[in-house]
C-alpha cells in the first residue's frame, strides 16, 4: 500500500526544486526501471502491481492499480514506478565528440537527444543551466534507459566553451553545408534553443558554423526540430 506521505513525495518530484531537495527522481515502466536497476543508479523505493524485479523487501511496495494512477506522471500509468537517487555527475574526459545544448526547454527533445547520444556513442552531454532538467519525469521516460549510459552535466556554457581548445561547431541556418564539410571527431557540437537557436553570447564562442541544407522549395517550411537536427548532425559526424 502506498502511504499518503509517499504519494505527496512522489507527486512533488514533478518539480525540479523538490527533486533537488530530496535528491530523488521518478522512473516509470518496466524497461526504464530495469535499465536503471542494471546501472550504477541507486534505487530508493519501488512501487509495482507485482513482484517482477529482484529488489530487497524494504525497497519494494506492492501497489494497486488505483494507487499507481495517483502517483503516475503518465496519461496511461505503467505497472511499476520507482524512485532513484540523483547521482553526482562529473564531466568526463573530452576525447571524442561532445554535444552541448544551449537552452533546450522541451523534455521530449532532451530525452530524445540523450537517446541519440547513446546510439551514436557520445559519452558527454553538456547542458546550459537553463536547459530542462534531465531528471524531469518526462525526460527520464523518453530516454528509455539511455540516461544510464550518457553523462549529462549542467554547466555555464560560456565557461565550458572557454575552458577547452576543441573545435566548437554551432548549428545555424546560414552555416556551411554539413554534407560538404570535413568534421573533426574530437569536437563540441552545440545545438540551440527550439525557438531562438544558439544565443548571441554562445555564438561568439563558436569556431565553425554548420547547417543542414533545405532541399524543399517552400519558403514556409520552418527550421527542423532540434532533436531531429541533432540526429542528422550526429549521423554526419560518425559517417565522417
Secondary structure, DSSP 8 states (H G I E B T S, - for coil): ---HHHHHHHHHTTSHHHHHHHTEEEEESHHHHHHHHTSS--EEEEEESS--S---GGGEEE--HHHHHHH--SSS--SEEEEEE----------S-EEEESS---HHHHHHHHHHHHHTT--EEEEETTS--TTSHHHHHHHTTGGGTSEEEEE-HHHHHHT--SEEEEEEEEEEEGGGS---SSEEEEE-BTTTBS-HHHHTT-SEEEE----S--TT-----HHHHHHHHHHHHHH-
